[in-house]
Amino acid sequence: MAKQIFINLPVKDLNKTIKFFAKLGFKFNPQFTDENATCMIIGDNIFAMLLLEKFFKTFTKKEISDATKNAEVITALSVDSKEEVNEMVDNAKKAGGTEYRKAQDYGWMYGRAFQDIDYHLWEVFYMDESKMPKEMKDKK
C-alpha cells in the first residue's frame, strides 16, 4: 500500500503557478523547490509536484496533453465543509482560474470544480456520510 501520493503536473510558469496556489491557501516544501519544480503540500501525505513543462518532459517520452482541449486527470480534494468548497473555488477564480463546473449538491455530498491557470482540472467536495442514501451505505 502506498504511503504517500505525489501528483506530477506540467506548468508553463512556475512562479505564477506558485502564486496562484498560494492564494488558495496551499503551502510549499522548500526542500523540493528550485527553478524547475515545487512540491505543493495538499495533505499530510499528499503532494503535487508542479514541474515546468521542459522539466516534466524529462520524465516521459509522451507528449504533454494540451489541457485547453483535453483532460487527462481530475484531481479531487475532499474538504471539511461546503463553505470550504466555496472558499477554495471562489479563491481560484479570484486568482485567475476559472470555474469548470457549477456546484453539484446531492444533499449528502456537495462539490464544485475549477481549472487552474494551466487548465488542470480540480474538483473540491464535501461529503457527509451520515446523510448518504441508505442504498449507498449498504454497499459498504
Backbone as ProteinMPNN parsed JSONL, in Angstrom:
{"seq_chain_A": "MAKQIFINLPVKDLNKTIKFFAKLGFKFNPQFTDENATCMIIGDNIFAMLLLEKFFKTFTKKEISDATKNAEVITALSVDSKEEVNEMVDNAKKAGGTEYRKAQDYGWMYGRAFQDIDYHLWEVFYMDESKMPKEMKDKK", "coords_chain_A": {"N_chain_A": [[0.85, -1.188, 0.0], [0.521, 2.214, -0.763], [2.38, 4.87, 0.762], [2.523, 7.56, 0.443], [1.252, 10.096, -1.763], [2.132, 11.482, -4.815], [1.353, 13.788, -7.104], [2.118, 14.638, -10.361], [2.385, 17.49, -12.244], [2.525, 19.304, -15.27], [3.598, 22.668, -15.779], [3.403, 26.001, -17.096], [4.526, 28.464, -16.216], [6.319, 28.619, -13.478], [6.553, 30.374, -11.234], [4.198, 31.971, -11.422], [2.329, 29.949, -11.11], [2.862, 29.033, -8.515], [2.166, 31.346, -7.068], [-0.568, 31.44, -7.709], [-1.619, 29.047, -6.468], [-0.855, 29.546, -3.836], [-2.591, 31.59, -3.167], [-4.843, 30.134, -2.811], [-4.398, 28.98, -0.458], [-2.507, 26.974, -0.205], [0.611, 25.485, 0.826], [4.19, 25.186, 0.351], [6.909, 22.908, -0.017], [10.06, 23.804, 0.703], [12.382, 22.263, 0.464], [12.062, 20.722, -1.796], [11.902, 22.448, -3.91], [12.887, 24.333, -6.636], [14.309, 26.081, -9.459], [13.013, 24.632, -11.402], [10.874, 23.184, -10.386], [8.293, 22.696, -7.866], [7.147, 21.534, -4.699], [3.992, 21.134, -3.818], [2.058, 21.145, -0.94], [-0.624, 19.194, -0.248], [-1.964, 17.572, 1.569], [-1.407, 15.609, 4.603], [0.051, 13.407, 3.582], [-0.007, 13.839, 0.899], [0.848, 15.261, -2.142], [1.518, 17.707, -4.696], [3.594, 17.779, -7.365], [4.699, 20.398, -9.06], [5.796, 20.989, -12.108], [7.948, 22.629, -14.344], [7.218, 22.638, -17.817], [9.337, 21.846, -19.607], [11.01, 20.476, -17.859], [9.278, 18.537, -16.88], [9.01, 16.998, -19.181], [11.327, 15.498, -19.146], [10.728, 13.241, -17.78], [9.096, 11.623, -19.242], [8.373, 10.091, -22.402], [6.186, 10.679, -23.785], [3.974, 13.067, -25.34], [3.036, 16.173, -23.853], [-0.198, 16.658, -22.744], [-2.559, 18.858, -24.24], [-4.027, 20.839, -22.205], [-5.97, 22.725, -22.567], [-7.666, 21.662, -24.352], [-7.903, 18.911, -23.875], [-8.601, 16.48, -21.318], [-6.809, 14.809, -18.907], [-6.685, 14.014, -16.318], [-8.622, 14.468, -13.343], [-8.159, 16.078, -10.451], [-9.325, 15.414, -7.337], [-10.313, 16.929, -4.355], [-11.042, 16.454, -1.031], [-12.737, 18.31, 1.403], [-13.526, 19.978, 4.577], [-16.061, 21.21, 4.781], [-19.033, 22.674, 3.235], [-18.702, 25.385, 2.989], [-15.933, 25.606, 2.859], [-15.481, 24.405, 0.406], [-16.699, 26.286, -1.309], [-15.14, 28.547, -0.691], [-12.547, 27.793, -1.578], [-12.915, 27.398, -4.375], [-13.929, 29.902, -5.115], [-11.711, 31.476, -4.425], [-9.88, 30.425, -6.243], [-10.973, 31.36, -8.636], [-10.699, 34.143, -8.248], [-7.949, 34.275, -8.276], [-7.255, 33.874, -10.879], [-7.982, 31.505, -12.076], [-10.596, 29.431, -13.541], [-14.057, 28.687, -13.123], [-14.957, 25.441, -13.599], [-17.099, 23.744, -13.522], [-20.374, 24.156, -12.38], [-21.781, 24.26, -9.045], [-22.612, 21.14, -7.528], [-25.068, 19.633, -5.737], [-25.919, 17.102, -3.708], [-27.206, 16.728, -1.378], [-26.054, 15.0, 0.62], [-23.553, 15.151, -0.376], [-21.496, 17.666, -1.671], [-20.156, 19.621, -4.237], [-17.787, 21.477, -6.255], [-15.988, 22.625, -9.183], [-12.832, 23.636, -10.608], [-10.591, 25.134, -13.024], [-7.108, 25.413, -13.034], [-4.49, 27.877, -13.616], [-3.051, 26.658, -15.586], [-4.845, 25.1, -16.802], [-5.423, 22.645, -15.651], [-7.66, 20.324, -14.165], [-9.534, 20.57, -11.187], [-11.395, 19.226, -8.618], [-13.401, 20.078, -5.904], [-14.743, 18.922, -2.964], [-17.262, 18.285, -0.424], [-18.285, 15.853, 1.846], [-20.819, 14.3, 3.659], [-21.088, 11.522, 5.196], [-22.97, 10.514, 6.963], [-25.363, 11.367, 6.036], [-25.654, 10.03, 3.717], [-27.434, 8.254, 1.177], [-29.355, 5.362, 2.024], [-29.146, 3.053, 0.361], [-26.631, 3.373, -0.734], [-25.009, 3.305, 1.512], [-25.384, 0.673, 2.262], [-23.832, -0.715, 0.46], [-21.312, -0.699, 1.39]], "CA_chain_A": [[0.0, 0.0, 0.0], [1.298, 3.451, -0.868], [2.459, 5.686, 1.969], [2.351, 8.948, 0.043], [0.825, 10.31, -3.144], [2.721, 12.631, -5.486], [0.765, 14.064, -8.412], [3.061, 15.446, -11.137], [1.668, 18.283, -13.231], [3.345, 20.267, -16.011], [3.136, 24.055, -15.708], [4.099, 26.881, -18.031], [5.27, 29.484, -15.482], [6.344, 28.108, -12.108], [6.283, 31.439, -10.259], [2.767, 32.304, -11.475], [1.591, 28.809, -10.575], [3.031, 29.074, -7.056], [1.343, 32.456, -6.57], [-1.962, 31.03, -7.842], [-1.991, 28.082, -5.432], [-0.69, 30.187, -2.526], [-3.824, 32.336, -2.923], [-5.85, 29.153, -2.41], [-4.026, 28.55, 0.88], [-1.54, 25.878, -0.203], [1.995, 25.739, 1.214], [5.161, 24.505, -0.497], [8.064, 22.37, 0.679], [11.246, 24.418, 0.089], [13.398, 21.249, 0.17], [11.812, 20.17, -3.123], [11.574, 23.579, -4.769], [14.005, 25.012, -7.294], [13.857, 26.818, -10.645], [12.28, 23.72, -12.288], [9.733, 22.496, -9.764], [7.977, 22.904, -6.46], [6.324, 20.497, -4.084], [2.843, 21.733, -3.149], [1.531, 20.269, 0.102], [-2.08, 19.113, -0.311], [-2.377, 16.962, 2.828], [-0.308, 15.018, 5.359], [0.84, 12.516, 2.734], [-0.445, 14.074, -0.478], [1.605, 16.384, -2.68], [1.529, 17.919, -6.143], [4.846, 18.288, -7.903], [4.402, 21.296, -10.162], [7.047, 20.939, -12.854], [7.99, 23.331, -15.624], [6.994, 21.679, -18.906], [10.594, 21.283, -20.124], [11.49, 19.529, -16.86], [8.299, 17.433, -16.891], [9.309, 16.165, -20.357], [12.453, 14.598, -18.875], [10.201, 12.057, -17.106], [8.232, 10.856, -20.132], [8.576, 10.23, -23.843], [4.902, 11.097, -24.344], [3.698, 14.493, -25.449], [2.206, 16.74, -22.796], [-1.552, 16.934, -23.224], [-2.996, 20.246, -24.315], [-5.105, 20.87, -21.215], [-7.045, 23.615, -23.014], [-8.544, 20.848, -25.206], [-8.024, 17.533, -23.408], [-8.485, 16.225, -19.886], [-6.163, 13.541, -18.635], [-6.971, 13.672, -14.924], [-9.289, 15.448, -12.492], [-7.7, 15.867, -9.081], [-10.434, 15.712, -6.434], [-9.881, 17.21, -2.992], [-12.089, 16.448, -0.013], [-12.548, 19.332, 2.435], [-14.324, 19.772, 5.781], [-17.379, 21.858, 4.797], [-19.478, 23.322, 1.994], [-18.101, 26.71, 2.977], [-14.557, 25.461, 2.403], [-15.583, 24.162, -1.041], [-16.966, 27.572, -1.953], [-13.996, 29.43, -0.489], [-11.432, 27.413, -2.441], [-13.238, 27.656, -5.783], [-14.004, 31.353, -5.283], [-10.334, 31.969, -4.415], [-9.28, 30.029, -7.519], [-11.46, 32.303, -9.649], [-10.074, 35.446, -7.982], [-6.518, 34.172, -8.56], [-7.025, 33.731, -12.317], [-8.546, 30.255, -12.581], [-11.988, 29.53, -13.979], [-14.938, 27.626, -12.614], [-15.13, 24.47, -14.675], [-18.442, 23.18, -13.408], [-21.133, 24.764, -11.289], [-21.978, 23.431, -7.857], [-23.494, 19.975, -7.548], [-25.45, 19.375, -4.347], [-26.716, 15.88, -3.6], [-27.688, 16.646, -0.007], [-25.002, 14.406, 1.445], [-22.28, 15.497, -0.995], [-21.524, 18.953, -2.352], [-18.876, 19.87, -4.888], [-17.59, 22.403, -7.365], [-14.735, 22.334, -9.868], [-12.18, 24.759, -11.27], [-9.365, 24.932, -13.802], [-6.05, 26.316, -12.6], [-4.015, 28.735, -14.712], [-2.515, 25.785, -16.635], [-6.03, 24.375, -17.278], [-5.626, 21.363, -14.975], [-8.971, 20.292, -13.52], [-9.553, 20.284, -9.755], [-12.73, 19.152, -8.032], [-13.363, 20.253, -4.457], [-16.036, 18.437, -2.481], [-17.52, 17.974, 0.979], [-19.181, 14.702, 1.916], [-21.302, 13.938, 4.99], [-21.523, 10.136, 5.018], [-24.139, 10.226, 7.801], [-26.545, 11.711, 5.241], [-25.596, 9.244, 2.489], [-28.61, 7.402, 0.985], [-29.231, 4.018, 2.602], [-28.681, 2.076, -0.632], [-25.192, 3.548, -0.907], [-24.391, 2.84, 2.763], [-25.466, -0.792, 2.28], [-22.793, -1.264, -0.429], [-20.024, -0.745, 2.112]], "C_chain_A": [[0.891, 1.246, 0.0], [1.264, 4.241, 0.442], [2.243, 7.164, 1.673], [1.886, 8.991, -1.4], [1.488, 11.587, -3.647], [2.091, 12.732, -6.872], [1.765, 14.961, -9.14], [2.301, 16.162, -12.245], [2.617, 19.24, -13.946], [2.737, 21.67, -15.905], [3.982, 24.908, -16.643], [5.001, 27.896, -17.32], [5.216, 29.118, -14.004], [6.0, 29.186, -11.085], [4.815, 31.84, -10.243], [1.932, 31.193, -10.868], [1.691, 28.774, -9.056], [2.156, 30.17, -6.458], [-0.138, 32.093, -6.619], [-2.366, 30.117, -6.684], [-1.791, 28.627, -4.02], [-1.948, 30.977, -2.165], [-4.981, 31.416, -2.535], [-5.531, 28.572, -1.03], [-3.015, 27.419, 0.944], [-0.155, 26.374, 0.193], [2.909, 24.87, 0.349], [6.354, 24.058, 0.329], [9.324, 22.931, 0.009], [12.36, 23.416, -0.236], [13.28, 20.721, -1.252], [11.358, 21.265, -4.089], [12.865, 24.168, -5.318], [13.449, 25.724, -8.513], [13.023, 25.956, -11.594], [10.984, 23.182, -11.711], [9.495, 22.992, -8.347], [7.102, 21.762, -5.988], [5.217, 21.185, -3.29], [2.258, 20.716, -2.166], [0.002, 20.329, 0.059], [-2.631, 18.567, 1.012], [-1.171, 16.337, 3.498], [0.611, 14.16, 4.498], [0.49, 12.661, 1.262], [0.204, 15.364, -0.987], [1.378, 16.494, -4.188], [2.889, 18.489, -6.504], [4.485, 19.106, -9.138], [5.712, 21.528, -10.895], [6.951, 21.786, -14.126], [7.914, 22.309, -16.749], [8.295, 21.046, -19.405], [11.18, 20.26, -19.155], [10.575, 18.307, -16.796], [8.621, 16.457, -18.028], [10.494, 15.223, -20.143], [11.995, 13.304, -18.208], [9.357, 11.169, -18.021], [8.619, 11.093, -21.582], [7.29, 10.696, -24.524], [4.817, 12.615, -24.434], [2.864, 14.936, -24.253], [0.85, 17.072, -23.41], [-1.809, 18.432, -23.259], [-4.233, 20.358, -23.418], [-6.204, 21.868, -21.57], [-8.076, 22.841, -23.831], [-8.835, 19.463, -24.65], [-7.919, 17.46, -21.893], [-7.84, 14.859, -19.705], [-6.473, 13.066, -17.225], [-7.775, 14.808, -14.294], [-8.826, 15.13, -11.077], [-8.807, 16.334, -8.149], [-9.915, 15.844, -5.008], [-11.084, 17.242, -2.071], [-11.754, 17.495, 1.042], [-13.591, 19.147, 3.539], [-15.709, 20.4, 5.787], [-17.733, 22.402, 3.415], [-18.827, 24.696, 1.864], [-16.665, 26.654, 2.468], [-14.503, 25.163, 0.901], [-15.722, 25.504, -1.755], [-15.779, 28.52, -1.85], [-12.853, 29.079, -1.447], [-11.719, 27.726, -3.907], [-13.334, 29.16, -6.043], [-12.605, 31.973, -5.29], [-9.608, 31.607, -5.707], [-9.699, 30.996, -8.625], [-10.806, 33.676, -9.478], [-8.593, 35.443, -8.374], [-6.215, 33.958, -10.045], [-7.487, 32.422, -12.911], [-9.978, 30.481, -13.042], [-12.794, 28.393, -13.361], [-15.253, 26.699, -13.776], [-16.542, 23.901, -14.698], [-19.121, 23.846, -12.226], [-21.315, 23.755, -10.16], [-22.938, 22.277, -8.132], [-23.783, 19.633, -6.093], [-26.4, 18.189, -4.311], [-27.287, 15.708, -2.198], [-26.608, 16.128, 0.932], [-23.597, 14.695, 0.898], [-22.461, 16.771, -1.809], [-20.164, 19.193, -2.988], [-18.944, 20.908, -5.98], [-16.248, 22.073, -7.999], [-14.173, 23.598, -10.507], [-11.01, 24.27, -12.105], [-8.331, 25.891, -13.247], [-5.532, 27.097, -13.814], [-3.325, 27.951, -15.823], [-3.59, 24.85, -17.181], [-6.164, 22.961, -16.716], [-6.947, 21.442, -14.212], [-8.847, 19.848, -12.065], [-11.004, 20.269, -9.301], [-12.572, 19.26, -6.526], [-14.737, 19.834, -3.944], [-16.048, 18.217, -0.981], [-18.527, 16.838, 0.985], [-19.523, 14.425, 3.38], [-21.895, 12.536, 4.866], [-22.726, 9.778, 5.88], [-25.44, 10.528, 7.07], [-26.606, 10.954, 3.921], [-26.853, 8.381, 2.371], [-28.339, 5.973, 1.453], [-28.679, 3.016, 1.6], [-27.185, 2.191, -0.89], [-24.441, 3.05, 0.342], [-24.336, 1.315, 2.787], [-24.388, -1.436, 1.417], [-21.443, -1.394, 0.282], [-19.758, -2.079, 2.639]], "O_chain_A": [[1.901, 1.294, 0.701], [0.248, 4.273, 1.136], [1.83, 7.926, 2.546], [2.096, 8.049, -2.164], [1.422, 12.633, -3.002], [2.283, 11.853, -7.712], [2.213, 15.957, -8.573], [1.656, 15.528, -13.08], [3.423, 19.912, -13.303], [1.517, 21.833, -15.937], [5.129, 24.577, -16.941], [6.116, 28.157, -17.773], [4.185, 29.29, -13.354], [5.229, 28.93, -10.159], [4.24, 32.031, -9.171], [0.941, 31.457, -10.188], [0.696, 28.509, -8.38], [1.48, 29.947, -5.454], [-0.884, 32.397, -5.688], [-3.351, 30.388, -5.996], [-2.49, 28.208, -3.097], [-2.332, 31.033, -0.997], [-5.985, 31.876, -1.99], [-6.297, 27.769, -0.497], [-2.692, 26.946, 2.033], [0.209, 27.521, -0.065], [2.45, 23.932, -0.304], [6.763, 24.745, 1.265], [9.625, 22.574, -1.13], [13.19, 23.677, -1.106], [14.277, 20.317, -1.851], [10.532, 21.028, -4.971], [13.804, 24.461, -4.578], [12.242, 25.951, -8.597], [12.388, 26.49, -12.503], [10.093, 22.771, -12.454], [10.356, 23.611, -7.722], [6.41, 21.115, -6.774], [5.465, 21.75, -2.224], [1.998, 19.568, -2.528], [-0.594, 21.38, 0.298], [-3.649, 19.049, 1.51], [-0.042, 16.502, 3.035], [1.829, 14.191, 4.674], [0.665, 11.731, 0.475], [0.119, 16.413, -0.349], [1.084, 15.506, -4.862], [3.285, 19.545, -6.013], [4.021, 18.561, -10.14], [6.622, 22.176, -10.379], [5.99, 21.672, -14.887], [8.488, 21.225, -16.641], [8.349, 19.833, -19.605], [11.784, 19.278, -19.587], [11.048, 17.177, -16.673], [8.518, 15.242, -17.86], [10.649, 14.251, -20.883], [12.781, 12.365, -18.08], [8.946, 10.081, -17.618], [9.126, 12.156, -21.941], [7.303, 11.064, -25.699], [5.493, 13.342, -23.706], [2.08, 14.157, -23.71], [0.772, 17.693, -24.47], [-1.33, 19.176, -22.404], [-5.342, 20.015, -23.827], [-7.263, 21.862, -20.943], [-9.212, 23.287, -23.992], [-9.894, 18.897, -24.921], [-7.239, 18.271, -21.264], [-8.284, 13.871, -20.29], [-6.52, 11.864, -16.963], [-7.621, 15.969, -14.671], [-9.075, 14.038, -10.567], [-9.187, 17.505, -8.164], [-9.178, 14.989, -4.517], [-12.038, 17.98, -2.313], [-10.622, 17.561, 1.521], [-14.441, 18.262, 3.447], [-16.477, 20.152, 6.716], [-16.873, 22.568, 2.55], [-18.451, 25.116, 0.77], [-16.225, 27.54, 1.736], [-13.591, 25.614, 0.207], [-14.968, 25.817, -2.676], [-15.449, 29.216, -2.81], [-12.259, 29.968, -2.058], [-10.858, 28.262, -4.606], [-12.871, 29.639, -7.077], [-12.337, 32.889, -6.068], [-8.808, 32.395, -6.211], [-8.879, 31.401, -9.449], [-10.405, 34.299, -10.461], [-8.046, 36.478, -8.756], [-5.05, 33.869, -10.43], [-7.398, 32.231, -14.124], [-10.506, 31.588, -12.942], [-12.285, 27.299, -13.115], [-15.758, 27.134, -14.811], [-17.099, 23.617, -15.759], [-18.498, 24.071, -11.189], [-21.04, 22.565, -10.31], [-23.925, 22.413, -8.855], [-22.867, 19.377, -5.312], [-27.524, 18.252, -4.809], [-27.801, 14.638, -1.87], [-26.294, 16.77, 1.934], [-22.595, 14.516, 1.59], [-23.442, 16.933, -2.535], [-19.132, 18.99, -2.347], [-20.0, 21.182, -6.55], [-15.456, 21.326, -7.424], [-14.913, 24.503, -10.894], [-10.509, 23.16, -11.926], [-8.635, 27.06, -13.011], [-6.081, 26.983, -14.91], [-3.04, 28.504, -16.885], [-3.29, 23.919, -17.929], [-6.935, 22.159, -17.244], [-7.307, 22.492, -13.68], [-8.151, 18.882, -11.752], [-11.754, 21.206, -9.576], [-11.708, 18.608, -5.939], [-15.763, 20.319, -4.419], [-15.014, 17.996, -0.351], [-19.499, 16.851, 0.231], [-18.637, 14.327, 4.23], [-23.053, 12.375, 4.482], [-23.439, 8.827, 5.562], [-26.496, 10.011, 7.434], [-27.492, 11.196, 3.101], [-27.3, 7.825, 3.374], [-27.236, 5.45, 1.294], [-27.824, 2.204, 1.955], [-26.54, 1.2, -1.231], [-23.372, 2.45, 0.232], [-23.367, 0.73, 3.271], [-24.061, -2.604, 1.626], [-20.553, -2.112, -0.175], [-18.725, -2.299, 3.27]]}, "name": "protein", "num_of_chains": 1, "seq": "MAKQIFINLPVKDLNKTIKFFAKLGFKFNPQFTDENATCMIIGDNIFAMLLLEKFFKTFTKKEISDATKNAEVITALSVDSKEEVNEMVDNAKKAGGTEYRKAQDYGWMYGRAFQDIDYHLWEVFYMDESKMPKEMKDKK"}
